[in-house]
C-alpha cells in the first residue's frame, strides 16, 4: 500500500448516543470513501454494536467523570495493522494512540480531544508524552 493511496478523515463527533443505524451510516461512509482511519472525539459511553465496522478495529479511551474526560476512539481498517501504544494512551488525558504500518514504515496516529477548560499543563503533558 502506497502512502498516496491512503485516505484519512479526522472528525470531531459527539457519538455518545450513536445508534446501530448511525454506526452503519458511518461504516458505509468510510467504505464508500475508502477512508482507512477515522478519529472520533467525545465518544462518551458508546459501545460499538456486535457486527458493526467489519474489517476494522476500534480502539477506545473510555470517559472518566472524575477526570472530566469525554472519551475518544480510532476506527481503523485492519489492513493498516494498527496496534495500540499503551505508554501514550494510559494517562489522564482524552487521547488514544496507535501505530500503523504503511509500506513497512510505522506511523503514529491518534485521537485527542482538548476540552475548552484544558489547562496549559495538560497540553504540555501531552507534548512531553509524545517526545
N, C-alpha and C positions, 0 to 999 in steps of 0.2 A: 504494500500500500504506500503510495507516494504522498508526501505531505500536502501537495496542492490538491489532492483528491478529497481531503478531509473537510467536512463542513461542521462547524460547531456553532451553537447558539447559547447565549447566556441570558437568562431571563430572571427577573425578579417577580415571582408569582407567590401569592399567598394561597397555598393549596391545602390548608388545614381541614377544609371541608370538601375535599375533592371526592367526587362520586365515581363509580365504576365507568359511567359514561364519559366523564371528564378525563379519566385515565385512558380510555380507548381513543378519545379525540387527540390527546397529547401523543400517544403512541403512534397513531396514524400520521399525525403531522410530522413526527420525527422520521418515520419511514418514507413518506412521500417526498420529503425534502432532503433525504439522505443525511440527516443530522445524526452524528455518532455520539455526541455528548451534549447533555443539557444540564445546566446548573440551576437549581431551584433554591429560593430563599423563603423564609417564613413558612416552613412546612408544617409547623405545629405538631399535632398528634397524628398526622397522616400515616396510615399503614397501607402499603400497596396491596391491592386485591390479588388473590391467587390467580395465576394465569395471565396477568397483565404484563406488558412490556416483555414479550417473548424475544429471546435473543439479546436481552440487555441485562445488565447488572445494576442494582440500585444500592447506593451507599448513602447512609443517613447519619446525621448527628442529631439526636433527639433533643427537643427543647427541655429546658430546666427552669422551672419557675423561680427557684431560689437564686439562680444565677442571672435570671432575666433574659435567657436566650430563647430565640424563636424557632430554631431548628433549620437545618439546611440539608440538601441532598444533591447527589450527582446521579443522573441516569445515563449509563454508558453502554455502548454497543460492545458485546463480548469480543469482537474482533480486535479491539484495542488492547486486550489482555489487561484490564485495569486491576490494580492492587492497591488496597488502602494503605496509607502511610500513618500508622498508629502514633508515631512520635509527634506528628504535627496535628493530628486530629484529637488526641486526648488532652484537651485543655478546656479552659472555661470560656472560650470564645465561640461564636457562631461560625464555625469553619469545619470543613471536611476536605481532605486532600488525598488524591490518588496519583499513582504513576501509571502512565500508559506507554506502549511501545509502538513507534511508527518507524518502519523501515529499520528495525533493530536498535533505534535510538530511544532512550527513555525521556519522557516529558512529564512535568508536574502539572496537574490540573486540580483546581479547587473551586469550591463554592463557599463564599464568605458573605455574611450579612453583617454590616456595620450599622448598629442601631443609631438613631439620631442622638441618643443620650450617651453614646460611647465616650469614654474618657480618652485622652491622648495616650495614657499608659496602655490602654487596651490595644490601640493601633501599634504602638511601639513594640509590645509583646509579640504581636503577630509578625512584624517585620524581623524581630530577633529570632523567632522560631524558624523562619524561612532561611535565614543566613546560616 
